[in-house]
């Protein structure tokens, strides 16, 4: 029953409440509503469970793409990680992440550069982590090229993303909503082909898995996770 209510309220929010709030003012919406929306949606139990599958695998010097509100910080293995460099252009989300950074035993640096133009040297990191962020990057192919560039040879890319569903009905809804949903959700696209994007960058998939996240609305809930290497 709770899952049914959550799904119903999610659709009500997407198709009624969020558009109504956006009408009140785009600047206010983007600065005040979107950060809170992302922090809430990215903190649900199924999503947190998925984060735990990939984030602890990171080692050495780590870059996290789209660190956002710092939802992953609690899952890094401090004994295996030298440093975490968080890439995110949102000052509002970074303010939330800063508070979470104070609660963990990690060396964390916040880098406000874009994922499409990362201010780091070539072959300078051991691991890159990206969870539920590739969907909102304007040019994901360019971002993945940057990830390839900054990884050392043999470096690992740990990913966990929602994206294009193999089911026709769900995929159709994903494509239909792509015309308006990104403007309501901080640029989130539900219909990106995650594996194709990763392999097109030159990264090699070592392991990948997919499923619908339990309790999620299907057009937002098809999840990819795994590991790729440079």
Backbone torsions as a table, in degrees:
resi	resn	phi	psi	omega
1	UNK	NA	-43.6	-179.7
2	UNK	-62.2	-39.2	179.7
3	UNK	-64.8	-39.8	179.8
4	UNK	-64.4	-41.6	178.9
5	UNK	-64.7	-42.1	179.7
6	UNK	-61.7	-44.5	179.4
7	UNK	-63.1	-43.9	-179.8
8	UNK	-61.2	-45.6	-178.9
9	UNK	-67.2	-31.5	177.0
10	UNK	-63.8	-45.6	178.8
11	UNK	-65.5	-40.8	177.0
12	UNK	-60.2	-42.6	179.7
13	UNK	-63.9	-45.1	-176.6
14	UNK	-67.8	-44.9	-171.3
15	UNK	-94.0	-14.6	-178.2
16	UNK	-125.7	-57.5	-171.7
17	UNK	-69.0	-49.6	-178.3
18	UNK	-62.3	-46.0	176.5
19	UNK	-59.1	-37.5	179.4
20	UNK	-64.5	-41.7	179.0
21	UNK	-66.5	-37.5	-179.6
22	UNK	-65.0	-34.7	179.5
23	UNK	-61.2	-29.7	-178.4
24	UNK	-67.2	-20.7	178.5
25	UNK	156.7	120.2	-175.5
26	UNK	-64.6	-44.0	-177.4
27	UNK	-64.0	-46.5	178.2
28	UNK	-60.5	-43.5	-178.4
29	UNK	-61.4	-48.3	-175.9
30	UNK	-67.6	-33.3	-176.6
31	UNK	-86.9	-28.5	-172.7
32	UNK	-115.1	-37.9	-177.0
33	UNK	-85.1	-48.6	-174.3
34	UNK	-58.9	-48.5	179.5
35	UNK	-58.3	-40.7	179.5
36	UNK	-69.2	-37.6	178.4
37	UNK	-63.5	-46.7	-179.5
38	UNK	-63.8	-43.9	-179.9
39	UNK	-60.3	-39.1	-179.5
40	UNK	-71.9	-52.3	-175.9
41	UNK	-65.0	-34.3	-178.6
42	UNK	-82.1	0.6	-179.7
43	UNK	-111.3	9.7	179.3
44	UNK	-68.5	156.5	-175.1
45	UNK	-59.3	-45.6	178.9
46	UNK	-60.6	-38.1	179.8
47	UNK	-70.4	-41.4	177.5
48	UNK	-62.6	-37.3	178.0
49	UNK	-63.2	-40.2	178.5
50	UNK	-66.3	-38.4	177.7
51	UNK	-57.9	-40.0	-177.7
52	UNK	-65.7	-16.3	178.9
53	UNK	-77.6	-26.7	-173.5
54	UNK	-118.7	-37.4	-173.1
55	UNK	-60.4	-43.3	-179.0
56	UNK	-64.9	-12.3	-179.9
57	UNK	-77.2	-19.1	-176.0
58	UNK	-65.7	142.7	-179.1
59	UNK	-136.6	161.1	173.3
60	UNK	69.4	-140.3	175.9
61	UNK	-83.6	119.0	-170.7
62	UNK	-116.0	136.9	169.0
63	UNK	-110.7	129.4	173.0
64	UNK	-107.2	120.2	179.1
65	UNK	-83.9	125.1	-179.3
66	UNK	68.6	54.7	-178.2
67	UNK	-62.9	-23.5	173.2
68	UNK	51.5	-129.8	-178.6
69	UNK	-82.2	8.8	177.1
70	UNK	80.7	29.3	-177.0
71	UNK	-63.4	-24.7	-177.0
72	UNK	-88.6	-13.6	-168.8
73	UNK	-58.4	-35.0	-178.0
74	UNK	-70.4	-13.6	-174.2
75	UNK	-100.6	-7.3	178.1
76	UNK	-70.1	144.7	176.5
77	UNK	-88.8	104.2	-174.6
78	UNK	-61.3	-22.6	179.7
79	UNK	-78.2	-18.5	-178.4
80	UNK	-107.2	-13.9	-174.2
81	UNK	-107.2	128.0	176.4
82	UNK	-80.4	-44.0	-174.1
83	UNK	-159.2	147.1	174.1
84	UNK	-118.0	123.3	176.2
85	UNK	-107.2	113.5	-176.9
86	UNK	-92.4	119.8	179.2
87	UNK	-98.4	121.1	176.2
88	UNK	-169.2	130.4	-178.9
89	UNK	-84.1	-4.9	-175.2
90	UNK	-89.1	113.3	177.7
91	UNK	-68.8	-32.1	-179.8
92	UNK	-65.5	-45.5	179.2
93	UNK	-70.1	-36.5	179.1
94	UNK	-65.1	-30.1	177.1
95	UNK	-63.2	-38.2	176.4
96	UNK	-68.2	-42.4	-178.7
97	UNK	-63.9	-36.0	179.9
98	UNK	-58.6	-40.1	179.7
99	UNK	-66.0	-39.1	178.5
100	UNK	-71.4	-31.3	179.7
101	UNK	-63.9	-31.2	-180.0
102	UNK	-69.4	-13.3	-175.0
103	UNK	-100.8	-0.2	-178.1
104	UNK	-123.8	156.4	-178.8
105	UNK	-93.9	69.8	-179.0
106	UNK	-136.6	149.5	170.2
107	UNK	-85.2	108.5	-173.2
108	UNK	-121.6	131.3	176.4
109	UNK	-121.2	132.0	178.9
110	UNK	-99.2	124.9	-177.0
111	UNK	-118.3	116.7	-173.6
112	UNK	-86.4	15.4	177.6
113	UNK	-75.6	163.4	-179.9
114	UNK	-81.2	151.2	176.7
115	UNK	-63.1	-22.2	179.8
116	UNK	-86.2	-6.8	179.3
117	UNK	-153.5	73.7	-173.1
118	UNK	-77.1	128.4	-177.4
119	UNK	-84.1	64.9	177.1
120	UNK	-142.1	157.0	-177.9
121	UNK	-74.7	159.4	175.5
122	UNK	-60.0	145.0	173.7
123	UNK	47.3	49.6	-173.5
124	UNK	-113.0	-4.4	-178.2
125	UNK	-132.6	157.1	-178.3
126	UNK	-91.1	-32.8	-175.8
127	UNK	-139.6	146.3	169.7
128	UNK	-125.9	131.4	178.1
129	UNK	-114.6	133.3	176.4
130	UNK	-142.6	114.4	-179.4
131	UNK	-127.1	122.0	176.4
132	UNK	52.5	39.6	-179.5
133	UNK	-127.1	-28.0	-178.1
134	UNK	-60.3	-28.0	-178.7
135	UNK	-63.6	-27.7	-172.8
136	UNK	-106.3	1.1	177.6
137	UNK	-80.0	125.6	-176.2
138	UNK	-54.1	-42.0	179.7
139	UNK	-124.1	84.5	-175.8
140	UNK	-63.5	-31.4	180.0
141	UNK	-65.7	-40.0	177.7
142	UNK	-67.3	-39.3	178.3
143	UNK	-62.0	-41.9	179.6
144	UNK	-68.9	-30.8	174.1
145	UNK	-65.5	-37.6	176.9
146	UNK	-67.0	-39.9	177.2
147	UNK	-60.9	-44.8	177.2
148	UNK	-59.1	-41.7	-176.9
149	UNK	-63.8	-44.0	-173.4
150	UNK	-83.0	-16.2	178.4
151	UNK	-74.0	139.0	172.0
152	UNK	-70.8	155.2	175.2
153	UNK	-53.8	128.6	-176.0
154	UNK	87.1	-4.7	179.1
155	UNK	-65.8	158.0	-173.4
156	UNK	-112.7	143.0	174.1
157	UNK	-113.5	114.0	-178.9
158	UNK	-102.2	120.7	-172.9
159	UNK	-127.5	151.1	173.4
160	UNK	-153.4	109.8	-171.7
161	UNK	-140.1	154.7	167.8
162	UNK	-97.5	152.2	-176.1
163	UNK	-171.2	-156.8	-171.7
164	UNK	-59.3	128.0	179.8
165	UNK	-85.8	149.1	175.8
166	UNK	-79.6	-11.3	-177.3
167	UNK	-87.4	129.1	-173.0
168	UNK	-57.1	-46.8	-176.5
169	UNK	-64.0	-43.7	179.2
170	UNK	-68.3	-42.9	179.5
171	UNK	-62.1	-37.2	178.2
172	UNK	-64.0	-44.1	177.8
173	UNK	-64.6	-39.3	177.3
174	UNK	-59.4	-43.6	-179.6
175	UNK	-69.4	-37.4	179.1
176	UNK	-66.1	-40.6	-177.7
177	UNK	-78.7	-11.1	-177.9
178	UNK	-64.6	-16.2	179.4
179	UNK	-76.3	-22.4	-177.4
180	UNK	-132.7	-26.9	-174.7
181	UNK	-61.4	-41.1	179.5
182	UNK	-56.7	-34.2	-178.9
183	UNK	-71.8	-16.1	-179.7
184	UNK	-97.6	-16.1	-167.5
185	UNK	-125.7	27.5	179.5
186	UNK	73.1	26.3	176.6
187	UNK	92.7	9.7	-176.7
188	UNK	-69.5	125.1	175.0
189	UNK	-108.3	125.4	-176.5
190	UNK	-86.6	-7.4	-169.9
191	UNK	-116.3	32.0	178.5
192	UNK	-88.4	137.9	179.8
193	UNK	-85.1	91.9	-169.4
194	UNK	-60.3	-49.0	-176.6
195	UNK	-64.5	-41.5	178.7
196	UNK	-62.5	-42.0	179.7
197	UNK	-62.1	-43.7	-177.5
198	UNK	-64.9	-49.7	-176.5
199	UNK	-68.7	-27.5	179.0
200	UNK	-68.3	-18.8	-178.8
201	UNK	-82.9	-11.5	-176.1
202	UNK	105.4	-12.6	175.8
203	UNK	-69.9	147.8	-177.1
204	UNK	-109.3	122.2	178.8
205	UNK	-69.1	123.7	175.5
206	UNK	-97.3	-33.6	-179.5
207	UNK	-155.5	138.1	176.3
208	UNK	-150.1	147.8	179.5
209	UNK	-139.7	157.2	178.0
210	UNK	-142.9	153.2	171.7
211	UNK	-175.0	164.7	169.1
212	UNK	-82.3	131.1	178.4
213	UNK	-67.4	134.1	-179.9
214	UNK	-57.8	134.1	175.9
215	UNK	79.2	-1.6	-177.6
216	UNK	-88.4	159.0	169.5
217	UNK	-73.6	136.9	-167.0
218	UNK	-62.6	-36.1	-174.5
219	UNK	-72.1	-15.4	175.2
220	UNK	-109.5	-4.5	-167.4
221	UNK	-107.8	5.3	178.8
222	UNK	-80.9	115.0	-168.6
223	UNK	-109.2	135.5	172.9
224	UNK	-114.2	138.1	171.7
225	UNK	-150.4	153.7	-179.4
226	UNK	164.8	-158.3	-175.6
227	UNK	-135.6	136.7	172.1
228	UNK	-128.5	160.3	-178.0
229	UNK	-131.9	157.7	178.6
230	UNK	-85.9	NA	NA
